[in-house]
Amino acid sequence: MVHGAGSARWSFDLVRPHVEGRFTVWALDRRGRGDSEDGDRYSLEREFADVEAVVREAGSGLPDVFLFGHSYGALVAAGAAARLGRLAALALYEPPMGGVLADGAWIDRYQAHIAGGERAEAVRAFMRDVGGYRPDEIDAMEGTPAWEARLEIAPTAVRELRAERELELDSLSLRWLHQMRCVLMLGSESPDWARRSTDAFAATILGSEVRVLEGHGHGANLSGPELVAAELERLLPTVIESGHDRDAAS
């Protein structure tokens, strides 16, 4: 499981109990947050390599591995999948296609809030303008342990937003991912960028399937974890079948 911007592996805490009886779950902290250290330089390619390394460590064989990413983490998961080769399955929840999350002026304002010690304002703006959360949803998050964790890692969003802004979807070489089962998830209440990006990924990855989670938005991993888990478990026969194929070939 690969988390999005402004969060860490804890963003899957509500999903994990629904799937741990069927899967061995590895939820990683991407670089610069949680238990993961940071580096001197940042790039999406380094993020892809990080996930590739974790997948190779986790899987007894790539055909056993099912990779799931949420938001910016879905973009990272897609890039890693292109490097890895054959996986059992790939699930992407609203991956940004490049240049859709925030424009340069918005990122500059966000960075100014961070530099001025106004992290709460920066996180509220991020949740509202990028994530599409309603004011009441954001109010409900404030004061929770997850909110404090978001404040702590708020500076990491700057580099990620700038990297996404410069990305061109065609540079990810995703067209051959039709060789693995790929499902794209989309919340019916998600912001416009999420719908456009999901459509763009679906058009790029031939044979991929789009599943709409009715009544939920960009944060369905929090608002509807059982629905996200159900979509993941729908892919379980694919994982089992891939394992059987490997055994037959060995």
N, C-alpha and C positions, 0 to 999 in steps of 0.2 A: 504494500500500500504506500502510495507516494502522495504526500499532502501538498496543499496549495500555498500561495503566498500569505503571509500574515498569520501562519499557524505552524503546527509541528505535528508529531505523530499522535498527540492527544486528540487531534481533530477526528480520529477514527474510533475513539473510545466507546462511542455508543453503537457503532456498527459491529465492532469486533465480537461482542458476546453473541450476536446472531449468526456468526459464521465460523466461530472457532471449533464448533463441533464437527464441521465438515472439512475445514481447511487448516493447515498449519500456517499461521499468520505472522508475517514479518512486516511491521510498520516502522519505517525509518524516519529519523530526523534528518532533513536535508541540511546541507552545510550551513554553519553559522547559527544554529539554534539547538535547543535541547541538549542532548548528550554528544552532538557532533561538533567537531572543531571547524574552524573556518580556514580559508586560505588567503594569500596575499592578493590574488587576482580572482575575478569572477567571470564566468561565461556560461552560457547554456550548454556548451559542449562538455564542460567540466561536470555539470549536473547530470548530463546523460551518462558520462563515464562513472559517476558515483553510483547511480542506480544499476548500471550494468554490473559493477563489481558486487553489489549486494545480491543481485539476482543470481549471479554465478556462485556466490557463497551459499545462498539459501537452497538452491535447487540441487537435487540429486542428479538431475539432468534437465536441460531446458524444456523438453516436452512435458515435464511435470509442473512447470511454472505458469502461474496465472498472474498477470500484472495489472494492477488497478491504480489509476491516478485520478485525483480530484483537482479541477481548475488548473492553476499553473503546474501542479503536480501531474495532471493529465498530459500537459504538453511535454513535461520532462519524461513521463513514462513512454509516450509515443516516440520521442527521440531515442530513448534507450532501447525500445523494442526494435527500431530500425537497425541498431548496432548489434543486437543480440542474435538475430536470426529467428529460427522457429521456436515459438512458445506455444503453450497449450491454448491460451486465450489472452485477450487484451480488452480491458474495460476502461473507458475514458468518460469522466463526468465533466462536460462543458470545458474542453481544452481551448484556450485562446489561440487564435490562428495567426496572431502577429499584428500589432498596431491597433488593437481594439480595446485594451484595458484602460488606458489613460493617455492623454496627449502630453506634450512636453511641458506646457504651462501648468497643467494639473500636477504633474510630478514635481515640478519646481516648488509649487505651493506646499505640497506634502513634505518635501525635504526641508523647507523653511520652518514648518511647524516642528519637525523633529529637532532641528538645530536650535530652535527657540525654547525647547523644553516643553512643548505642547503636544506630547505624545497622544494624550487622550483625544484631542481634537483631530490629530492626524488619523488615528485608528477609526474614529467615528466617520470621517470623510471617506476613508477607504471602504469601510463596510457599506456605507450608503451609496457612494458613486460607482465603485467598482463591483462590489458584491451584490448590490441591489437589495440590501436588507431594508426593511421598513424601520421608521424611528422607534416604534414600540419594541421591535425585535432587538435593536441595538440597546435600548434602555434596559431590557431584561438581561443582557449580557454584562452590563457594567457591574463591577463589584464582585464578579465571580472569579474563581481561580483562573479560568480560561481567559478572562479579560485581562487580568494582570499579566498572564503569559504573553498575550498579544501586545501589550504595551512594551514588554521587555524586548521583543524581537522586531518591533516596528521599523527600525532602521533598515532591516534586510529587504524590505519591500521596494526601496528606491532602486536598487540595482536590478531587481527582477523586473520591475515595470519598464525600466529603460531597455533591458535585454529583449523583452517581449515586443516593445515598440519597434525595435530594429529587425525583428524576425520576419523572414519571408517563408510562408508555409511550404513552398516548393523545395526549399533548401533541406527539408527533413527527410527526403527520399522515402516517403510513406507509401507510395503506390503499390509496392510489392507486398505490403502487409496483408493483402487479401489472402495470402497463404495461411494465415491463422484466423481463428474466429475472433471477430472484433465487434464489440457492442459500444455504442455511444449513448450516454444517458443525458437527458435534458429535463430540467424542471419546467413545468407549464407556466410558472410565474417568474421565471428567470429574466434577467435584463436582456435587452435586444442584442448586445454583443455576443451573449452566450448562444443565442439561437443562430445568429449568423455564423459563428465559429463552428458550432456543431454541424451545421449544414455543409460548411467548407470541408471539414474533416471527413464527413460522410461521402462527399463527392470525390475526395482524394483516395480514400481507402475503399476500393471496390468491394462490394459484397458486405460491407459493414451494415449493422442494423442499428437504427435509432429507437430508443425506448424513452417514452415521455412519462415522467412522474407527476401525475396530476395533483394540483394543489400545493406543490412545493417549488421552491426557488433554487438559487445557487447553493444554498446551504442545506440541502436535503440530508447530508450526512449527519446533521444535527436535528433537523425538524422531522425527518422521516427515515431514521436509520434502518428500520425494519424493511422498508421498501427498497432501499439501496441494497441491503443484504439479500433480499429476494431476487433482485436482478443478478447479483453475483452468483447466487446458487443456481440460477437457471443455466449458467454456463458449466456447472459441475460435470454433466455428462460429457462435455467436450474435453475436459481435463482427463477424465477417466478413459475416454476413447483414445486420446493421444498417448496415454500411458500404455494401453494395450497394443497400439501400433508399434511403440518402441520395443515392447517385450517380444512381439512377433518378429521384429527385424533382428533381434539380438540372438 
